[in-house]
Amino acid sequence: MATTATVVLKPDDSARGSQPRASAELGNALALLQLNQLFTAGGVTTATTAAKAKLVNTATFIVGGQFQSLGATDNLWVLGATGATTVVAASSWQKYLLLLDNTPTTPVATVLEGVQSVINAASVGWSNIGVGTWGPLIATLNSNRTIVAVATVATDATHTFTPGTTAFNAAGITTTFVDGIDPSLLPILGDATGRILGTF
């Protein structure tokens, strides 16, 4: 069921990269986050089939402002399908957004991967999902989905991770699950020197 946000068309007087435009984009991201949010932690972790993830607790959430819930479900999120197919190289980090949509009765689970990093988990990006600072969050939430959890996979120097095939707990693989969104999806505004606006 489509519940994408209504778009109000206005003349665009703000150049790309300008502070006014960035403020407007941040406002859109925050509005969508309000309309698509998780209310209860799902306790997401490795499923019985260890290449998948499961929902341990009932997740209560809204998508497009509509309340939804899904009880504990094993083998719910499946990597290796559209949006999560890239092999994670050795000595690398990758993050996966574990999503639920607003399909009545039984929400559909999907997965979106980030852009892996060889530096650390904090350096995993989302430019493959959307353009700009808040584009990835806007694109994810304005397509009838709520972020239920984020899985972070780290590989050691001799192992790779193939989504949908390699177990989350396989040798050389370290996986961390966090209920809710990743802070990198909603960075705050700063000035050209990196200071946080409003605090100086």
FIKOLZA-1660 file (N, C-alpha, C; in steps of 0.1 Angstrom, whole numbers, plus 5000, padded with zeros to 4 digits):
% residues 200
   i   px   py   pz ch aa at
   1 5008 4988 5000  A  M  N
   1 5000 5000 5000  A  M CA
   1 5009 5012 5000  A  M  C
   2 5007 5021 4990  A  A  N
   2 5016 5033 4989  A  A CA
   2 5011 5044 4999  A  A  C
   3 5021 5049 5007  A  T  N
   3 5018 5060 5016  A  T CA
   3 5030 5070 5015  A  T  C
   4 5035 5072 5003  A  T  N
   4 5046 5082 5002  A  T CA
   4 5041 5095 5006  A  T  C
   5 5050 5104 5011  A  A  N
   5 5047 5117 5016  A  A CA
   5 5042 5126 5004  A  A  C
   6 5032 5134 5007  A  T  N
   6 5028 5144 4997  A  T CA
   6 5038 5154 4995  A  T  C
   7 5041 5157 4983  A  V  N
   7 5051 5167 4979  A  V CA
   7 5044 5180 4975  A  V  C
   8 5048 5191 4982  A  V  N
   8 5043 5204 4979  A  V CA
   8 5053 5211 4970  A  V  C
   9 5049 5214 4958  A  L  N
   9 5058 5220 4948  A  L CA
   9 5060 5235 4951  A  L  C
  10 5072 5239 4953  A  K  N
  10 5075 5253 4955  A  K CA
  10 5087 5257 4946  A  K  C
  11 5088 5270 4942  A  P  N
  11 5099 5275 4934  A  P CA
  11 5112 5272 4942  A  P  C
  12 5122 5266 4936  A  D  N
  12 5134 5263 4942  A  D CA
  12 5144 5275 4940  A  D  C
  13 5146 5283 4950  A  D  N
  13 5155 5294 4950  A  D CA
  13 5168 5292 4956  A  D  C
  14 5170 5280 4962  A  S  N
  14 5182 5277 4969  A  S CA
  14 5191 5268 4961  A  S  C
  15 5203 5272 4959  A  A  N
  15 5212 5264 4951  A  A CA
  15 5216 5251 4958  A  A  C
  16 5220 5241 4950  A  R  N
  16 5224 5229 4956  A  R CA
  16 5237 5231 4964  A  R  C
  17 5238 5226 4976  A  G  N
  17 5249 5228 4985  A  G CA
  17 5248 5240 4994  A  G  C
  18 5238 5248 4992  A  S  N
  18 5236 5260 5000  A  S CA
  18 5230 5256 5014  A  S  C
  19 5232 5265 5023  A  Q  N
  19 5227 5262 5037  A  Q CA
  19 5212 5262 5037  A  Q  C
  20 5205 5271 5030  A  P  N
  20 5190 5271 5030  A  P CA
  20 5185 5258 5024  A  P  C
  21 5191 5253 5013  A  R  N
  21 5187 5240 5008  A  R CA
  21 5189 5229 5017  A  R  C
  22 5201 5229 5023  A  A  N
  22 5204 5218 5033  A  A CA
  22 5194 5218 5045  A  A  C
  23 5190 5230 5049  A  S  N
  23 5181 5231 5060  A  S CA
  23 5167 5225 5056  A  S  C
  24 5163 5228 5043  A  A  N
  24 5150 5222 5038  A  A CA
  24 5151 5207 5037  A  A  C
  25 5162 5202 5032  A  E  N
  25 5164 5187 5031  A  E CA
  25 5164 5181 5045  A  E  C
  26 5170 5187 5054  A  L  N
  26 5170 5182 5068  A  L CA
  26 5156 5181 5073  A  L  C
  27 5148 5192 5071  A  G  N
  27 5135 5192 5075  A  G CA
  27 5126 5181 5069  A  G  C
  28 5129 5178 5056  A  N  N
  28 5122 5167 5050  A  N CA
  28 5126 5154 5056  A  N  C
  29 5139 5152 5059  A  A  N
  29 5143 5139 5065  A  A CA
  29 5137 5137 5079  A  A  C
  30 5136 5148 5087  A  L  N
  30 5130 5147 5100  A  L CA
  30 5115 5144 5099  A  L  C
  31 5109 5150 5090  A  A  N
  31 5094 5148 5088  A  A CA
  31 5092 5133 5085  A  A  C
  32 5100 5128 5075  A  L  N
  32 5098 5114 5072  A  L CA
  32 5102 5104 5083  A  L  C
  33 5111 5108 5091  A  L  N
  33 5115 5100 5103  A  L CA
  33 5104 5100 5113  A  L  C
  34 5096 5111 5114  A  Q  N
  34 5085 5111 5123  A  Q CA
  34 5073 5102 5118  A  Q  C
  35 5072 5101 5104  A  L  N
  35 5061 5093 5098  A  L CA
  35 5065 5079 5097  A  L  C
  36 5078 5075 5098  A  N  N
  36 5082 5062 5096  A  N CA
  36 5092 5058 5108  A  N  C
  37 5087 5055 5119  A  Q  N
  37 5096 5052 5130  A  Q CA
  37 5092 5040 5138  A  Q  C
  38 5102 5035 5145  A  L  N
  38 5101 5023 5154  A  L CA
  38 5098 5027 5168  A  L  C
  39 5088 5020 5174  A  F  N
  39 5084 5024 5188  A  F CA
  39 5089 5014 5198  A  F  C
  40 5091 5001 5194  A  T  N
  40 5096 4991 5203  A  T CA
  40 5108 4984 5197  A  T  C
  41 5118 4980 5205  A  A  N
  41 5129 4974 5200  A  A CA
  41 5126 4959 5197  A  A  C
  42 5130 4955 5185  A  G  N
  42 5127 4942 5180  A  G CA
  42 5136 4931 5185  A  G  C
  43 5147 4935 5191  A  G  N
  43 5157 4925 5196  A  G CA
  43 5163 4917 5184  A  G  C
  44 5165 4924 5173  A  V  N
  44 5170 4917 5161  A  V CA
  44 5183 4911 5163  A  V  C
  45 5185 4898 5158  A  T  N
  45 5197 4891 5159  A  T CA
  45 5198 4880 5148  A  T  C
  46 5208 4872 5149  A  T  N
  46 5210 4861 5139  A  T CA
  46 5199 4851 5140  A  T  C
  47 5194 4847 5128  A  A  N
  47 5183 4838 5128  A  A CA
  47 5187 4823 5129  A  A  C
  48 5178 4814 5130  A  T  N
  48 5181 4800 5130  A  T CA
  48 5189 4796 5118  A  T  C
  49 5185 4801 5106  A  T  N
  49 5194 4800 5094  A  T CA
  49 5203 4812 5096  A  T  C
  50 5216 4809 5099  A  A  N
  50 5225 4820 5104  A  A CA
  50 5229 4830 5093  A  A  C
  51 5225 4828 5081  A  A  N
  51 5228 4839 5071  A  A CA
  51 5216 4849 5070  A  A  C
  52 5206 4847 5079  A  K  N
  52 5194 4855 5079  A  K CA
  52 5193 4862 5093  A  K  C
  53 5184 4872 5094  A  A  N
  53 5182 4878 5107  A  A CA
  53 5168 4876 5111  A  A  C
  54 5166 4876 5125  A  K  N
  54 5152 4874 5130  A  K CA
  54 5148 4885 5139  A  K  C
  55 5135 4886 5141  A  L  N
  55 5128 4895 5150  A  L CA
  55 5125 4887 5163  A  L  C
  56 5131 4891 5174  A  V  N
  56 5129 4883 5187  A  V CA
  56 5117 4888 5194  A  V  C
  57 5115 4901 5194  A  N  N
  57 5103 4907 5201  A  N CA
  57 5093 4913 5191  A  N  C
  58 5081 4916 5195  A  T  N
  58 5071 4922 5187  A  T CA
  58 5076 4937 5184  A  T  C
  59 5077 4940 5171  A  A  N
  59 5081 4954 5167  A  A CA
  59 5068 4961 5164  A  A  C
  60 5067 4973 5171  A  T  N
  60 5056 4982 5168  A  T CA
  60 5062 4994 5162  A  T  C
  61 5056 4999 5150  A  F  N
  61 5061 5009 5143  A  F CA
  61 5051 5016 5134  A  F  C
  62 5054 5027 5128  A  I  N
  62 5045 5033 5118  A  I CA
  62 5052 5035 5105  A  I  C
  63 5045 5034 5094  A  V  N
  63 5049 5036 5081  A  V CA
  63 5040 5046 5074  A  V  C
  64 5045 5057 5070  A  G  N
  64 5036 5067 5064  A  G CA
  64 5025 5072 5074  A  G  C
  65 5028 5071 5087  A  G  N
  65 5019 5076 5098  A  G CA
  65 5009 5065 5102  A  G  C
  66 5010 5053 5096  A  Q  N
  66 5000 5042 5099  A  Q CA
  66 5007 5032 5108  A  Q  C
  67 5000 5029 5119  A  F  N
  67 5005 5020 5129  A  F CA
  67 5006 5005 5123  A  F  C
  68 5017 4998 5126  A  Q  N
  68 5019 4985 5122  A  Q CA
  68 5025 4977 5134  A  Q  C
  69 5024 4964 5133  A  S  N
  69 5032 4956 5143  A  S CA
  69 5035 4942 5137  A  S  C
  70 5045 4936 5141  A  L  N
  70 5049 4923 5137  A  L CA
  70 5055 4916 5148  A  L  C
  71 5050 4904 5151  A  G  N
  71 5055 4896 5162  A  G CA
  71 5068 4889 5159  A  G  C
  72 5074 4882 5169  A  A  N
  72 5087 4875 5167  A  A CA
  72 5086 4866 5155  A  A  C
  73 5096 4868 5146  A  T  N
  73 5096 4860 5133  A  T CA
  73 5110 4856 5130  A  T  C
  74 5112 4843 5129  A  D  N
  74 5125 4837 5126  A  D CA
  74 5128 4838 5111  A  D  C
  75 5141 4839 5107  A  N  N
  75 5145 4839 5093  A  N CA
  75 5137 4850 5085  A  N  C
  76 5136 4862 5091  A  L  N
  76 5128 4873 5085  A  L CA
  76 5135 4880 5074  A  L  C
  77 5147 4886 5077  A  W  N
  77 5155 4894 5068  A  W CA
  77 5165 4885 5060  A  W  C
  78 5164 4885 5047  A  V  N
  78 5172 4877 5038  A  V CA
  78 5181 4886 5030  A  V  C
  79 5194 4884 5032  A  L  N
  79 5204 4892 5024  A  L CA
  79 5206 4884 5011  A  L  C
  80 5212 4890 5001  A  G  N
  80 5214 4884 4989  A  G CA
  80 5204 4887 4978  A  G  C
  81 5193 4893 4982  A  A  N
  81 5183 4898 4972  A  A CA
  81 5186 4912 4968  A  A  C
  82 5177 4918 4960  A  T  N
  82 5179 4932 4956  A  T CA
  82 5182 4941 4967  A  T  C
  83 5192 4949 4966  A  G  N
  83 5196 4959 4976  A  G CA
  83 5207 4954 4986  A  G  C
  84 5210 4941 4985  A  A  N
  84 5220 4936 4995  A  A CA
  84 5228 4924 4988  A  A  C
  85 5235 4927 4978  A  T  N
  85 5242 4915 4971  A  T CA
  85 5257 4916 4970  A  T  C
  86 5263 4928 4974  A  T  N
  86 5277 4930 4972  A  T CA
  86 5285 4922 4982  A  T  C
  87 5295 4915 4977  A  V  N
  87 5304 4907 4986  A  V CA
  87 5313 4917 4994  A  V  C
  88 5314 4915 5007  A  V  N
  88 5322 4923 5016  A  V CA
  88 5336 4917 5015  A  V  C
  89 5346 4926 5011  A  A  N
  89 5360 4921 5010  A  A CA
  89 5366 4918 5024  A  A  C
  90 5377 4911 5024  A  A  N
  90 5384 4909 5036  A  A CA
  90 5389 4922 5042  A  A  C
  91 5390 4923 5055  A  S  N
  91 5394 4935 5063  A  S CA
  91 5385 4947 5059  A  S  C
  92 5372 4945 5059  A  S  N
  92 5363 4955 5056  A  S CA
  92 5351 4955 5065  A  S  C
  93 5343 4966 5064  A  W  N
  93 5331 4968 5072  A  W CA
  93 5319 4971 5063  A  W  C
  94 5307 4966 5066  A  Q  N
  94 5295 4969 5058  A  Q CA
  94 5283 4970 5068  A  Q  C
  95 5274 4978 5064  A  K  N
  95 5261 4979 5072  A  K CA
  95 5249 4976 5063  A  K  C
  96 5239 4970 5070  A  Y  N
  96 5227 4967 5063  A  Y CA
  96 5215 4972 5071  A  Y  C
  97 5206 4980 5064  A  L  N
  97 5194 4984 5069  A  L CA
  97 5183 4973 5068  A  L  C
  98 5178 4969 5080  A  L  N
  98 5167 4959 5080  A  L CA
  98 5154 4966 5081  A  L  C
  99 5146 4965 5071  A  L  N
  99 5134 4973 5069  A  L CA
  99 5121 4964 5070  A  L  C
 100 5110 4971 5074  A  L  N
 100 5097 4965 5073  A  L CA
 100 5088 4975 5066  A  L  C
 101 5079 4970 5057  A  D  N
 101 5070 4980 5050  A  D CA
 101 5056 4980 5057  A  D  C
 102 5046 4985 5050  A  N  N
 102 5033 4987 5056  A  N CA
 102 5023 4978 5050  A  N  C
 103 5027 4966 5045  A  T  N
 103 5018 4956 5040  A  T CA
 103 5008 4952 5051  A  T  C
 104 4995 4953 5049  A  P  N
 104 4986 4949 5060  A  P CA
 104 4988 4934 5064  A  P  C
 105 4986 4932 5077  A  T  N
 105 4987 4919 5084  A  T CA
 105 5001 4914 5085  A  T  C
 106 5008 4913 5074  A  T  N
 106 5022 4908 5075  A  T CA
 106 5031 4917 5067  A  T  C
 107 5038 4927 5074  A  P  N
 107 5047 4936 5068  A  P CA
 107 5058 4928 5061  A  P  C
 108 5063 4933 5049  A  V  N
 108 5073 4926 5041  A  V CA
 108 5087 4931 5046  A  V  C
 109 5096 4922 5048  A  A  N
 109 5110 4926 5052  A  A CA
 109 5119 4927 5040  A  A  C
 110 5126 4938 5039  A  T  N
 110 5136 4940 5029  A  T CA
 110 5149 4945 5035  A  T  C
 111 5160 4945 5027  A  V  N
 111 5173 4949 5032  A  V CA
 111 5180 4958 5022  A  V  C
 112 5187 4968 5027  A  L  N
 112 5195 4977 5019  A  L CA
 112 5209 4978 5025  A  L  C
 113 5219 4976 5016  A  E  N
 113 5233 4977 5021  A  E CA
 113 5238 4990 5019  A  E  C
 114 5249 4993 5026  A  G  N
 114 5256 5006 5024  A  G CA
 114 5268 5004 5014  A  G  C
 115 5277 5014 5015  A  V  N
 115 5289 5013 5007  A  V CA
 115 5300 5009 5017  A  V  C
 116 5305 4997 5015  A  Q  N
 116 5315 4991 5025  A  Q CA
 116 5328 5000 5026  A  Q  C
 117 5335 4998 5037  A  S  N
 117 5346 5006 5040  A  S CA
 117 5358 4997 5044  A  S  C
 118 5370 5001 5041  A  V  N
 118 5382 4994 5046  A  V CA
 118 5388 5001 5058  A  V  C
 119 5382 5012 5062  A  I  N
 119 5387 5020 5073  A  I CA
 119 5381 5016 5087  A  I  C
 120 5368 5017 5088  A  N  N
 120 5361 5013 5100  A  N CA
 120 5346 5013 5097  A  N  C
 121 5338 5009 5107  A  A  N
 121 5323 5008 5105  A  A CA
 121 5317 5022 5104  A  A  C
 122 5323 5032 5111  A  A  N
 122 5318 5046 5110  A  A CA
 122 5319 5052 5096  A  A  C
 123 5328 5046 5088  A  S  N
 123 5331 5052 5075  A  S CA
 123 5322 5045 5064  A  S  C
 124 5314 5036 5067  A  V  N
 124 5304 5030 5058  A  V CA
 124 5295 5041 5053  A  V  C
 125 5293 5042 5040  A  G  N
 125 5285 5053 5034  A  G CA
 125 5272 5048 5029  A  G  C
 126 5263 5057 5024  A  W  N
 126 5250 5053 5019  A  W CA
 126 5247 5060 5005  A  W  C
 127 5258 5064 4998  A  S  N
 127 5256 5071 4986  A  S CA
 127 5249 5062 4975  A  S  C
 128 5249 5049 4977  A  N  N
 128 5243 5040 4967  A  N CA
 128 5228 5041 4969  A  N  C
 129 5223 5046 4980  A  I  N
 129 5208 5047 4982  A  I CA
 129 5202 5060 4978  A  I  C
 130 5209 5071 4980  A  G  N
 130 5204 5084 4977  A  G CA
 130 5215 5094 4976  A  G  C
 131 5212 5105 4970  A  V  N
 131 5222 5116 4967  A  V CA
 131 5222 5126 4978  A  V  C
 132 5233 5131 4983  A  G  N
 132 5234 5142 4992  A  G CA
 132 5234 5137 5007  A  G  C
 133 5234 5147 5016  A  T  N
 133 5236 5143 5030  A  T CA
 133 5224 5135 5035  A  T  C
 134 5212 5139 5032  A  W  N
 134 5200 5132 5038  A  W CA
 134 5193 5124 5027  A  W  C
 135 5198 5124 5015  A  G  N
 135 5191 5117 5004  A  G CA
 135 5189 5102 5007  A  G  C
 136 5199 5095 5013  A  P  N
 136 5197 5081 5016  A  P CA
 136 5185 5078 5026  A  P  C
 137 5184 5087 5036  A  L  N
 137 5173 5085 5046  A  L CA
 137 5160 5088 5040  A  L  C
 138 5160 5099 5032  A  I  N
 138 5147 5103 5025  A  I CA
 138 5143 5092 5015  A  I  C
 139 5152 5087 5007  A  A  N
 139 5149 5077 4998  A  A CA
 139 5144 5064 5004  A  A  C
 140 5150 5060 5015  A  T  N
 140 5146 5048 5023  A  T CA
 140 5132 5049 5029  A  T  C
 141 5130 5060 5036  A  L  N
 141 5117 5062 5043  A  L CA
 141 5105 5066 5034  A  L  C
 142 5108 5072 5023  A  N  N
 142 5097 5077 5015  A  N CA
 142 5093 5066 5005  A  N  C
 143 5097 5054 5007  A  S  N
 143 5093 5042 4999  A  S CA
 143 5086 5032 5007  A  S  C
 144 5077 5037 5016  A  N  N
 144 5069 5028 5024  A  N CA
 144 5076 5018 5033  A  N  C
 145 5087 5023 5040  A  R  N
 145 5094 5014 5048  A  R CA
 145 5099 5021 5061  A  R  C
 146 5101 5013 5072  A  T  N
 146 5106 5018 5084  A  T CA
 146 5119 5010 5087  A  T  C
 147 5129 5017 5092  A  I  N
 147 5142 5010 5096  A  I CA
 147 5140 5004 5110  A  I  C
 148 5140 4991 5110  A  V  N
 148 5138 4984 5123  A  V CA
 148 5151 4982 5130  A  V  C
 149 5162 4979 5122  A  A  N
 149 5175 4976 5128  A  A CA
 149 5186 4978 5118  A  A  C
 150 5198 4979 5123  A  V  N
 150 5210 4979 5114  A  V CA
 150 5219 4968 5118  A  V  C
 151 5224 4961 5108  A  A  N
 151 5234 4950 5110  A  A CA
 151 5247 4955 5105  A  A  C
 152 5258 4954 5113  A  T  N
 152 5271 4958 5109  A  T CA
 152 5279 4945 5108  A  T  C
 153 5285 4943 5097  A  V  N
 153 5294 4931 5095  A  V CA
 153 5308 4936 5093  A  V  C
 154 5317 4929 5100  A  A  N
 154 5332 4932 5099  A  A CA
 154 5338 4919 5095  A  A  C
 155 5347 4919 5085  A  T  N
 155 5355 4907 5081  A  T CA
 155 5369 4908 5086  A  T  C
 156 5375 4897 5088  A  D  N
 156 5389 4897 5092  A  D CA
 156 5398 4897 5079  A  D  C
 157 5411 4895 5081  A  A  N
 157 5421 4897 5070  A  A CA
 157 5420 4885 5060  A  A  C
 158 5414 4874 5063  A  T  N
 158 5414 4863 5055  A  T CA
 158 5400 4858 5050  A  T  C
 159 5389 4864 5055  A  H  N
 159 5376 4860 5051  A  H CA
 159 5368 4871 5045  A  H  C
 160 5359 4867 5036  A  T  N
 160 5349 4876 5029  A  T CA
 160 5335 4873 5034  A  T  C
 161 5326 4881 5031  A  F  N
 161 5312 4879 5035  A  F CA
 161 5303 4880 5023  A  F  C
 162 5296 4869 5019  A  T  N
 162 5287 4869 5008  A  T CA
 162 5273 4870 5013  A  T  C
 163 5266 4881 5011  A  P  N
 163 5252 4883 5016  A  P CA
 163 5243 4872 5012  A  P  C
 164 5236 4866 5022  A  G  N
 164 5226 4855 5019  A  G CA
 164 5233 4841 5019  A  G  C
 165 5246 4841 5019  A  T  N
 165 5253 4828 5019  A  T CA
 165 5261 4826 5031  A  T  C
 166 5270 4836 5034  A  T  N
 166 5278 4835 5046  A  T CA
 166 5270 4838 5059  A  T  C
 167 5272 4829 5069  A  A  N
 167 5265 4831 5082  A  A CA
 167 5270 4844 5089  A  A  C
 168 5262 4850 5096  A  F  N
 168 5265 4862 5104  A  F CA
 168 5276 4859 5114  A  F  C
 169 5276 4846 5118  A  N  N
 169 5285 4842 5129  A  N CA
 169 5296 4832 5124  A  N  C
 170 5299 4833 5111  A  A  N
 170 5309 4824 5104  A  A CA
 170 5323 4828 5109  A  A  C
 171 5332 4819 5107  A  A  N
 171 5346 4822 5111  A  A CA
 171 5351 4834 5104  A  A  C
 172 5357 4843 5111  A  G  N
 172 5363 4855 5106  A  G CA
 172 5353 4867 5104  A  G  C
 173 5340 4864 5107  A  I  N
 173 5329 4874 5106  A  I CA
 173 5324 4878 5119  A  I  C
 174 5324 4891 5122  A  T  N
 174 5318 4897 5134  A  T CA
 174 5306 4905 5130  A  T  C
 175 5294 4902 5136  A  T  N
 175 5282 4909 5133  A  T CA
 175 5276 4915 5145  A  T  C
 176 5272 4928 5144  A  T  N
 176 5266 4935 5155  A  T CA
 176 5252 4940 5150  A  T  C
 177 5242 4937 5158  A  F  N
 177 5228 4942 5154  A  F CA
 177 5224 4953 5164  A  F  C
 178 5219 4964 5159  A  V  N
 178 5214 4975 5167  A  V CA
 178 5200 4978 5163  A  V  C
 179 5190 4978 5172  A  D  N
 179 5177 4982 5169  A  D CA
 179 5176 4997 5167  A  D  C
 180 5168 5001 5156  A  G  N
 180 5167 5015 5153  A  G CA
 180 5176 5019 5141  A  G  C
 181 5178 5032 5139  A  I  N
 181 5185 5037 5127  A  I CA
 181 5200 5039 5131  A  I  C
 182 5208 5041 5120  A  D  N
 182 5222 5044 5122  A  D CA
 182 5224 5059 5122  A  D  C
 183 5232 5064 5132  A  P  N
 183 5233 5079 5132  A  P CA
 183 5239 5085 5119  A  P  C
 184 5246 5077 5111  A  S  N
 184 5252 5083 5099  A  S CA
 184 5241 5086 5089  A  S  C
 185 5229 5082 5091  A  L  N
 185 5218 5085 5081  A  L CA
 185 5212 5099 5084  A  L  C
 186 5215 5104 5096  A  L  N
 186 5209 5117 5099  A  L CA
 186 5220 5126 5106  A  L  C
 187 5230 5130 5098  A  P  N
 187 5240 5139 5104  A  P CA
 187 5235 5153 5106  A  P  C
 188 5240 5160 5116  A  I  N
 188 5235 5174 5119  A  I CA
 188 5243 5184 5111  A  I  C
 189 5238 5196 5110  A  L  N
 189 5244 5207 5103  A  L CA
 189 5255 5213 5110  A  L  C
 190 5266 5216 5103  A  G  N
 190 5278 5223 5108  A  G CA
 190 5282 5233 5098  A  G  C
 191 5291 5242 5102  A  D  N
 191 5296 5252 5093  A  D CA
 191 5309 5247 5085  A  D  C
 192 5315 5255 5077  A  A  N
 192 5326 5251 5069  A  A CA
 192 5338 5246 5077  A  A  C
 193 5339 5250 5089  A  T  N
 193 5350 5246 5097  A  T CA
 193 5347 5233 5106  A  T  C
 194 5335 5228 5104  A  G  N
 194 5331 5216 5112  A  G CA
 194 5325 5219 5125  A  G  C
 195 5322 5231 5129  A  R  N
 195 5316 5234 5141  A  R CA
 195 5301 5232 5140  A  R  C
 196 5295 5227 5151  A  I  N
 196 5280 5225 5151  A  I CA
 196 5273 5238 5152  A  I  C
 197 5264 5241 5142  A  L  N
 197 5257 5253 5142  A  L CA
 197 5248 5254 5154  A  L  C
 198 5247 5265 5161  A  G  N
 198 5239 5267 5172  A  G CA
 198 5246 5265 5185  A  G  C
 199 5258 5261 5185  A  T  N
 199 5265 5259 5198  A  T CA
 199 5277 5269 5200  A  T  C
 200 5280 5277 5189  A  F  N
 200 5291 5286 5190  A  F CA
 200 5286 5300 5187  A  F  C
% end
